[in-house]
Amino acid sequence: MALRCSMRDEVTKRYTLNGITVTWKPALCVHSGICARGLPAVFSPRRRPWIELQHADTDVISAQVDRCPSGALSWTDASEP
């Protein structure tokens, strides 16, 4: 049996600013809302783009991303090569 993937399964969005890159994989998202409730200035699903990193410090953003239950959100240090 062959597995088929939709284009949505392959989408990965990256947002970079001030030394942090936040990666969002929509196919993994369970829409718990933890990101938006915890840091609404940065994560606003009704806004496009829905992630705006300029609204908080990188350690606050990384701590909120670490709370994502599905792993749809992750972050890396953009200052490292």
N, C-alpha and C positions, 0 to 999 in steps of 0.2 A: 504494500500500500504506500503510495507516494504522499508526502506531506506537502501541502500548499500553504504558502505564506502570502498574506495580503501586503500591499504596499505599506499599510499602517504598521504592520509588524516590524518593518525595516526602518521606520522613521526614528531618527535621533536628533534632538535639538540641543545645541550648546550655546550657553550665554556666558560671556567672559567680561570681567571688569575688575580692576584694582587687585589683581593677583589671585582671583578665584574664577574657576570655570564650573558652572552648574550644568549638568547634563540631564536631560529629560527624555525618557523612553516612553512615549504614550501607550504603547502596547502593554506595558507592565502596570500602568496606573490603574488603581482600584477606586479612585475618586473619593478617598476618605476625607479629604478637605483639611487634613492636619496641617499641611503647608500654608494654606490660605488663612486658616483660623489663627495659626501661630505667628504668622508674619505677613499680614494682609497688604502692607505697603510694597512688599517685594513680590508676593505671589497672589495674583488676582485673575482667576479664570475668565472673567468677563472682559478683561482688557487684552489688547493685542499690541505688542507681545505680552504674554501673560506673566513673564518673569522680568522684573526690572531691578537689577542688582544695585543700582545707585542709591536705593532707599534704605540701606542698612550696611553695617560694618561686616567685613568678611567673616569674622568669627561668629557673629550672630546668624548669618546666613548658613554657614557650614553646620552649626548646631541644629538649626531648623531642618535642613536637608537630611541630617542624620536621623531625624524622627520619622522619615517617610517609611511607612510599614511595608510597602510593596517593592521598594528598591527602584521605583521609576525615576526618582531623583537621586543623583549622586553628585559629588563635587571632587574637584582636584585642585591642587595648588598650581595656578597658572604661571607662577614665577619660576617654577622648576622647568628645566629643559625637557 
